[in-house]
Amino acid sequence: MTQDNPISTFESVYAVPLHCDSCVTSVRNALKEIDGISKFDIDLKSQTLSVEGSVPPSRIVKAIQSTGKDAIIRGTGRPNSAAVCILESFDEKDRLNPVRGLARIVSLNDKQCLIDLTMNGVTKGIYYPSIRSNGNLSQGALSTGKSIYDISPIEVNEQSDLPDLASGQHFVIASMKIDDLIGRSVIVSQLKDKVAPDSLAGVIARSAGIWQNDKEVCSCTGKTVWQERKDAIDKGILF
């Protein structure tokens, strides 16, 4: 796990399956161990957790998962100030299970945003992420245009849930505005300053700000948020 520069504070909201006061206590104790949290509130009735601080959302989810529970990020930052990018492999061998990472992006101010990048199910090594000029994935990462922002390298060396593969997390502040990123793409390459056919890629899309997403059942699929969460985990999106 790597992190660049101090992170400004922001608020994030999570759904957590809380059934009793003991559940609340276990989550509270896990959060107390994390530096960078200014304050948090756990609501047993609504089964929600709100956190204010400088901690990337994936680290909060990981801490909650350490208690034996799961968590779903329901919103981060102010309205229209957050984005998400699912990173997929376009290699033929990964056709049945292409998802290999996720980038959550939160606006910190008018000039900067936090990129919370998680990779899972890849070979160990150094990877080079970048934000590209367009979101054309017709040829995978190869058709995403030139780099408009090079993100510092990420070292992937933690054990993945997939056999013989690795995972890693990277938190970095970028001098970019959220509005300038929507519709573009993030790619992750094993080659410095070069895109390859097996580079991961995904389009950046706007996501919910805090308290903007309170759905319990998806109107498109009819599934509950926890059924959708299971589908996401099956596809490799752990955090």
C-alpha positions in Angstrom: 0.0 0.0 0.0 1.4 3.4 -1.0 0.2 6.9 -0.2 1.4 10.3 -1.4 1.1 13.6 0.4 -1.2 14.6 3.3 -4.9 14.4 2.4 -7.5 17.1 3.1 -10.6 16.0 5.1 -13.9 15.0 3.5 -17.0 13.0 4.5 -18.0 9.6 3.3 -21.1 7.4 4.1 -21.3 3.6 4.2 -24.0 1.0 4.6 -23.0 -1.6 7.2 -25.0 -4.7 8.3 -25.5 -3.8 12.0 -27.8 -6.0 14.1 -27.1 -5.1 17.7 -25.0 -2.9 20.0 -22.2 -5.5 19.8 -22.0 -4.9 16.1 -21.7 -1.1 16.7 -19.0 -1.7 19.3 -16.9 -3.9 17.0 -17.0 -1.4 14.2 -16.3 1.5 16.5 -13.2 -0.2 17.9 -11.9 -0.9 14.4 -12.3 2.7 13.4 -10.5 4.0 16.5 -7.4 2.2 15.3 -7.2 4.3 12.1 -5.3 7.6 12.1 -6.8 10.4 10.1 -10.4 10.1 11.2 -11.7 13.4 12.7 -15.1 12.0 13.7 -17.6 9.3 12.9 -21.2 8.4 13.6 -22.7 4.9 13.6 -26.5 4.6 13.3 -27.8 1.2 14.3 -31.3 1.9 13.1 -30.4 3.0 9.6 -27.3 0.7 9.5 -25.2 3.5 8.2 -21.8 4.9 9.1 -20.6 8.4 8.3 -16.9 9.3 8.6 -15.2 12.6 8.4 -11.4 12.7 8.0 -8.6 12.2 5.6 -8.8 8.4 5.3 -9.4 6.9 1.8 -12.8 5.0 1.5 -11.1 1.7 0.7 -9.2 1.8 4.0 -12.5 2.3 5.9 -14.1 -0.7 4.1 -11.0 -2.8 4.9 -11.2 -1.9 8.6 -14.9 -2.8 8.8 -14.2 -6.1 6.9 -11.6 -7.0 9.6 -14.6 -7.2 12.1 -16.2 -9.9 10.0 -18.7 -7.5 8.4 -18.9 -5.9 5.0 -19.5 -2.3 3.9 -20.8 -0.5 0.9 -19.7 3.0 0.1 -22.9 5.0 -0.4 -21.4 8.4 -1.1 -18.3 10.5 -0.8 -17.7 14.2 -0.7 -20.1 17.0 -1.7 -22.8 16.5 -4.4 -21.2 16.2 -7.9 -17.7 15.9 -6.4 -17.0 12.2 -6.7 -16.3 9.7 -9.4 -15.5 6.0 -9.9 -13.7 4.0 -12.5 -13.8 0.2 -12.8 -10.5 -1.1 -14.2 -10.8 -4.1 -16.5 -8.3 -6.3 -18.4 -9.0 -6.6 -22.1 -6.7 -9.6 -22.4 -8.5 -12.5 -23.9 -7.4 -14.8 -21.1 -9.3 -12.6 -18.6 -12.5 -12.5 -20.7 -14.6 -14.3 -18.1 -13.4 -12.3 -15.2 -12.0 -9.0 -16.5 -12.3 -6.7 -13.4 -8.9 -6.1 -11.8 -9.3 -2.9 -10.0 -11.3 0.2 -8.9 -10.4 3.9 -8.7 -12.6 6.1 -6.5 -12.0 9.8 -6.9 -13.1 12.5 -4.4 -12.8 16.2 -4.9 -10.9 17.8 -2.0 -11.2 21.4 -3.2 -11.5 23.4 -6.4 -8.0 22.3 -7.6 -7.3 18.9 -6.1 -8.9 15.4 -5.8 -8.0 12.2 -4.0 -7.5 9.1 -6.1 -8.1 5.9 -4.1 -6.9 3.1 -6.3 -7.3 -0.6 -5.5 -5.9 -3.4 -7.7 -6.7 -7.1 -7.2 -5.9 -10.3 -9.0 -2.8 -9.1 -10.9 0.8 -10.3 -10.8 3.2 -8.8 -8.3 5.2 -5.8 -9.4 5.3 -2.1 -10.1 2.4 -0.6 -12.0 2.1 2.8 -13.7 -1.4 4.4 -13.6 -2.4 7.5 -15.6 -5.4 9.5 -16.6 -6.0 9.5 -20.4 -7.4 12.1 -22.7 -10.5 10.1 -23.7 -12.7 7.2 -22.6 -12.6 5.2 -25.9 -12.2 1.5 -24.8 -12.8 0.1 -28.3 -9.3 -1.3 -28.2 -8.9 -1.4 -24.5 -6.2 0.9 -23.1 -4.6 1.3 -26.6 -7.5 3.6 -27.7 -7.6 5.9 -24.7 -5.4 8.6 -26.1 -2.4 10.4 -24.5 -1.8 10.8 -20.8 -3.0 14.0 -19.3 -1.9 13.1 -15.8 0.7 10.5 -14.7 -0.1 9.0 -11.3 2.8 7.9 -9.2 3.7 4.2 -9.5 1.9 1.6 -7.3 3.7 -1.4 -5.8 1.4 -4.4 -5.8 2.7 -7.1 -3.4 -0.1 -8.1 -1.0 -1.8 -11.4 -1.2 -4.9 -11.5 -3.4 -8.0 -13.6 -2.8 -7.2 -15.2 -6.2 -4.5 -17.9 -6.2 -0.9 -16.9 -7.0 -1.9 -13.3 -7.7 -1.6 -10.0 -5.8 -3.4 -6.9 -4.7 -2.5 -3.4 -3.7 -3.8 0.0 -2.8 -2.6 3.5 -3.7 -3.8 6.8 -2.3 -2.7 10.0 -4.1 -3.7 13.6 -4.4 -3.9 14.8 -8.0 -4.1 18.4 -9.2 -7.2 17.8 -11.2 -10.9 18.8 -11.1 -13.6 16.2 -11.0 -15.5 17.9 -13.8 -12.5 17.7 -16.0 -12.2 13.9 -15.5 -15.7 12.6 -16.3 -15.8 10.6 -19.5 -12.0 10.2 -19.6 -10.3 7.0 -18.6 -7.8 5.6 -16.1 -5.3 3.0 -17.4 -2.7 1.0 -15.4 0.3 -0.4 -17.2 3.2 -2.5 -16.2 5.3 -0.5 -18.6 6.5 3.0 -17.7 5.4 5.7 -20.2 3.8 3.0 -22.4 0.4 1.4 -22.9 0.2 -2.3 -23.7 -2.6 -4.5 -24.9 -2.8 -6.1 -21.4 -3.0 -2.7 -19.6 -6.0 -2.3 -17.4 -8.5 0.5 -18.4 -11.8 2.0 -17.4 -14.0 5.0 -18.0 -14.4 7.6 -15.3 -18.0 8.1 -14.3 -19.7 10.4 -11.8 -20.8 8.8 -8.5 -22.9 9.8 -5.6 -21.9 12.4 -3.0 -22.7 11.9 0.7 -26.4 11.2 1.4 -27.3 11.2 -2.3 -27.7 7.4 -2.5 -30.1 5.8 -0.1 -31.6 3.1 -2.3 -32.1 -0.3 -0.8 -33.3 -2.1 -4.0 -32.0 -1.4 -7.5 -34.8 -0.4 -9.8 -33.0 -2.0 -12.8 -32.2 -5.4 -11.4 -34.6 -5.8 -8.5 -31.7 -6.8 -6.3 -30.9 -5.4 -2.8 -27.7 -3.5 -2.3 -26.2 -6.5 -0.6 -27.1 -8.8 -3.4 -25.4 -6.3 -5.8 -22.5 -6.2 -3.4 -22.1 -10.0 -3.6 -22.1 -9.7 -7.4 -19.4 -7.0 -7.2 -17.2 -9.2 -5.0 -17.6 -12.1 -7.4 -16.3 -9.8 -10.1 -13.3 -8.8 -8.0 -14.4 -5.5 -6.6 -13.5 -6.0 -2.9 -13.4 -2.5 -1.6 
